[in-house]
């Protein structure tokens, strides 16, 4: 059984309807409940949604482990990432020496949509991934 919230549609006083976006199983299409914030951020960013067959009562018992996918991240102080720090840049028009590139597992990391239009990673699972089978 799914642990997702399943918010029912609501009819407002003016007769309009308020709905919450739902998530369906990748295998059979059964509605599993409300979409998560991470799934919404991925959808808005045009990224693929994670495979949720393991949450489905019908598909879960035979669903494979999610495939780990590497992703390159730029990490460092937010001011450095936004070119607003007072450090010397490594080369002209580049980040300062406080910024580094890392590889993380996109499948097991979590992120949220940030104000500046990019995702902000709230948990980066290192690569190669320890959470699941890196392929």
C-alpha positions, -999 to 999 in steps of 0.1 A, spaced: 0 0 0 12 35 -8 23 59 19 14 89 -2 -12 114 8 -43 113 -14 -60 147 -12 -96 145 -25 -109 171 -50 -127 200 -33 -156 220 -46 -152 257 -36 -179 281 -25 -180 297 -59 -185 263 -76 -150 260 -89 -130 228 -82 -96 225 -65 -76 194 -74 -42 181 -63 -19 167 -90 -18 129 -87 10 104 -94 3 72 -114 23 39 -114 48 37 -142 37 1 -149 -1 -1 -147 -12 35 -145 -30 31 -112 -33 64 -93 -10 62 -62 -18 96 -45 -5 131 -45 27 140 -64 56 149 -42 75 182 -42 105 165 -57 84 150 -85 68 183 -92 102 200 -94 114 173 -118 83 177 -140 87 215 -141 124 212 -150 115 188 -178 134 159 -160 121 124 -160 100 114 -130 113 86 -108 99 51 -113 73 45 -86 63 9 -95 75 -2 -61 48 19 -44 21 2 -64 1 -26 -48 -2 -43 -81 33 -38 -96 54 -34 -64 61 -71 -58 77 -76 -91 91 -41 -97 129 -38 -102 152 -17 -81 154 18 -96 184 23 -118 210 47 -104 219 75 -128 250 98 -123 245 136 -125 271 163 -125 266 190 -98 282 223 -92 287 228 -54 300 256 -32 290 288 -14 258 303 -29 275 337 -34 303 320 -54 278 300 -75 260 332 -83 292 351 -92 286 375 -63 315 366 -40 346 386 -34 370 358 -41 392 358 -72 379 338 -101 401 309 -113 399 323 -148 380 353 -162 342 348 -163 344 316 -142 335 305 -107 360 312 -79 382 285 -63 355 279 -37 333 261 -63 338 224 -73 321 199 -96 308 167 -80 291 136 -93 260 123 -75 233 97 -80 203 115 -94 180 86 -85 187 87 -48 194 124 -44 167 149 -36 163 185 -48 139 214 -48 132 241 -73 151 272 -62 143 309 -68 171 314 -94 156 288 -118 179 259 -110 173 229 -87 189 231 -53 201 197 -41 190 191 -5 206 156 -3 233 144 -27 239 106 -27 276 102 -37 285 84 -69 290 55 -73 257 51 -54 256 31 -22 218 31 -21 211 10 -51 228 -8 -80 248 17 -99 248 7 -136 
